[in-house]
Amino acid sequence: TCLHHFKYQGRKKIHDLSIIGDSRKALTMPASRRSMPTLIPGSGSMNSRTYSQYSDLNSESGTLPSHVPSQTSSSEADALVKALQEANMSTEVGLAVLDILSLYCNFFKKNLEYKDGDNSLMQRVFELHLYFLQHSQSETLQKHVFAALRQFIRKFENVLYRGNAKLCGDLCYEILRSCNSKLYSTRKEACALLYLLMRQNFEHTKKKSVIRVHLQVIISVNKLIGNVVGLSNSHLQESLAMINSYASSDRQMQIDRKSKKKKVKSEKSGFPAEVKDLTKKIRTVLMATAQMKEHEKDPEMLIDLQYSLAKSYDSTPELRKTWLDSMAKIHLKHGNYSEEAHCFIHIAALIAEYLKRRGCFPQGCAAFKLISPNVEKEESGIKDDSGMQDVQYTEETMVEYLEKASRSLEVAERYEMLGEIYKLVIPIYEFNRDYELSVFIERMTTKFRSPHPVGKRVVVTLWRLATNIEFRTLGHLFGMGRSTACMIFHDVVDAINSILLPKFLKFSTGQALRNTIDGFRTRWGFPQCCGAIDGTHIQIIAPKEHHADYYNRKCHHSVLLQAVVDYNYRFSNINVGHAGKQHDAHVLRELSVFLKASAGELLPNWTIIC
């Protein structure tokens, strides 16, 4: 919260906003009343300090430089003062936060290293460090930010190189974004930080390889290209050359010193070669990026280039998955939902083939041949390279992408493909379900009768809910009496409301809530939205008592249903049963989501929602 409110917006933006806000007032004032800043060196005034800080004074005469008009309005001077004040305040606050983070990391290092950094405490501290790279900072603060990150890398080597690869990947991504900066000072600091990250990885593996940083840097480059087509090749090429120069001039890392007791001569280290190999691969990706930039306004050509590059990553699952994700985002942006679904299907097939190599999914990508004949041919060539130690795919991951594919196919109205996808998903759900509902609706077999099985009871209930037919007709359809059908229906509905309703019908929290907000923004174009709310009238037969309360504005008797859904149309909160005559605002005030929002408990401690 503190960093957000004192975020540095840049001198030019602050100056322009101040000029716009004060220009009308300044121009209407008489010339004699327009206050000019004191420009005498050594006067100690704030205006004098402002101009000297921004090199706006002539060092010899103490007057304004030649490029500034002699009759500068007071609003421009005030704008420069405000820009300096904003920069100084932002820098002071940033330095204070960095000091607190450093002290916290020193005193609570063991807590932060718990489970190799796979804990919420380390995640929060790491996010605060990345915040400084994700937002623009003044040059003074930026030097201290990179110094703090270098200290973080040296202090938490086990977290970055032995723990979850996501931390290292996120850091590589932000460093590469800084390597693409327009400012030379930022690129220089970022290159030094990336080189240190590679060097510490090499020393952590006892001078064997930099495989984790190598893989995460390539993945980060691909993500950058997928998210931002307009990367500056010249800036990145300059940064790569700078990193190579660091590796060639670092004498300590050029020699792999053997034990002195064995009296073996020093040998060359493989570290410079690995750095050179990594920069060479990045340059290869950048060449493809240059072609993409030429065809930026041609979606078909852009996708073809993305596909050819993804095909070149057949042997590395994580890189291929990254590119397929990028292709899916481009298809979604242009409304090609069917193509987006096929990207998700290829990712799911890739994961299936990975699980086959681990003995978890025997069919592998061959199970997808009825969905698309190209899947088995393109996804069966993965190899278990040394970077696969950072990949952790499960059946749940595969099902997640199959569900994404099914939702995209529904939007594209490709219903003929849904059956084959469900044939893959349903057996996994059946194997993993816990049958917690059957305990409450199953009946005991006695000497007098055999009860209706659980499956039949559920089908009877679903049929009644879907068609609203009479219990007499329902009993004839399933071979049971009217009273039995009624009793089964109410038993199953009561079990669903008491057992499954609290488990599945709940408002998202934590990371799930952030995913919901991202979904509304990317899929529907609604930023900072965590749910869609609306109401409907359910028509009923007029009750014998107080029937006037149920007569609504649509001229029929009803009860109100007010619900909240997420970006995938899934219900997250409902309120049903109010009389149809009541206003929607009255029903909203009794909704649990509204009560939490009013008490400040719906989005706790969230300053920026997205």
C-alpha positions, 0 to 999 in steps of 0.5 A: 500500500505504501509503495503504491501511494508513493509510486514514482510516475516519472518527471515528465508525466508529473511536469506535464500534469502540473502544467495542464492543471495550472496553465489556465490560471497562470496565463490569465494572471497579470504579468506583474503578478506572475511570480518568477523563481529565484534563480540566484545560486546559493540563495537556498530557495526551493526553486533554485534547488529544483533547477540545479537538480535538473540542470536547468541553470546556466552554471556561469550566469545563474540564468535559465538555459537557452532552450527555456524561454526567458519569461517562464510562467510560474506554473512551469517552475511549480511543476518542476518543483513538484516533480522534484518533490515527488521524486525525492518522496518516492525515493525516500519511501522506497529506500525505507521499504528496502531497509525494512526488507533487508532487516526482515530477511536477516532476522527471519532467514530460517522462516523464509527458507522453510520448505526451500522457500515454498511458503507464503512468507517467502512469496510475499517478500519475493513479490515486494522485491519484484514490485520495484522491477515491475514499476518505474523508479527514479534512477537513485532508487533503482541503484539501491533496488538492484543492490538489494536484489543482488543481496537477495540472490546471494542470501537465498541460493537454495530458494532460487536454485533448489526450491520451486522454479517459479520464483527463479522464473519470475525473477528472470522475467522481470530482469529481462524486462529491465534488459529491454529498457530504454535507459542505459543505466537500467539495462546495465544494472539488469545485465549485471544482475542476470549475470550474477544469477547465472554465476550463483547457479553455476557455483550452487551446482558445484560448477556443473551447469546453469540449467535452471537459469538457462531454462527459465531465461528461455521461457521468460524470453518466450513469454515476453515475445508472446505478451509484447510483440514490440520488443526492442531487438537492439536493446536486448542485443546490446544487453546480451553483448554486455552479459557476454563481456562480463563472462569473458572478463570474469577471470575467476569463472574462466578457470576451474581450479583443482585441488592443490593437494593433487597438484593438477594444473588449472583447467578452463571452466565451462561457465563462459561457454554456457553463457555464450550458448544461452545468449546464442539461443536468445538471439535465435528467438529474437530473430524470429521476433523481428519477423513477427514484428514485420507481420504484426498486423497480419494475424495469420502470418503471426500465428504461423511464425509462432507455430514454427517456433513452437514446433522447434521446441518439441523436445522441451515440454515447458518451452513448447507449453509456453509458446502454445499458451502465447498462441492461445492468447493471440487467438483469444484476442482475435476471437478465434475460439476454436483455434484457442481450444486446439492450443489447449488440447495440444498442451493437454496432450503434451502433459499426457505424454509427459505423464506416460513417461512417468508411468501415470497416464498409460495412453499418453498423447495417443488418447487424443487421436480421435480429437485431432489426428495432428496431436499424436504426431506433434506431441509424441517427440518430447525428450526428458532433458536436464531441465525437466527437473523443474517441470511438475505436471499432474493429471489435474493439470491435464484436466484443467487444460481440457476444461479450458478447451471445452469452454472455448469449443462451447463458445465456438459452437464446436459441440461435435468435439466435446464428446471426445474430450469428456471421454478423457475427463470423466474417467479421471473424475470418476477415479478421484471422486470421494462419493461423499454424497452416497453416504447420505442417500444410500439405503440399507438392503433388508430381508423385506426389500432391496433399495433403489441404487444410488445412481438411480436416485440421482438420475430421478432427481436430475430428471425432475429438476430438468423437466419439472414433470409430475411425480406420477409421471416420474414414477412411471418412467423409472418403475417406482411409486409416486410417493417413492419418487417424491421421497427420493427427490427430496432426500437427494436435494436435501443432501446436495444442499447440506453437503455439496452446496457449501463446498462448490457454491462459494465466493473465490478467495486468494489466488482463485479470486485473482484468477477470476479477476484476470478472467473477466479482464482477458475474456470479457474486457471488464477490468477490476471485476470479481463477479457478475450479479443479476436476478430473475423471477421464477414463476410459481402458482399463487400461494393461498396466503399473502399472494399479493406479495408474490405478484411482480411487475411482470404480471405473474406470481414468482419468487426471486433468484439473485445470483453471482457468477464468475467469468465462466458462468459458474455460480459463486453465490445465490439468494433465492426465495424472496417474494416477487414483489420485492425490489432487487436492491432489497434482495441485494442487501441480504446477499452474503456477498453484499454483507461481506463487502459492506464489512470490508471482508470481501477483498481484505487488504487489497489496494490494487485489485488487478 
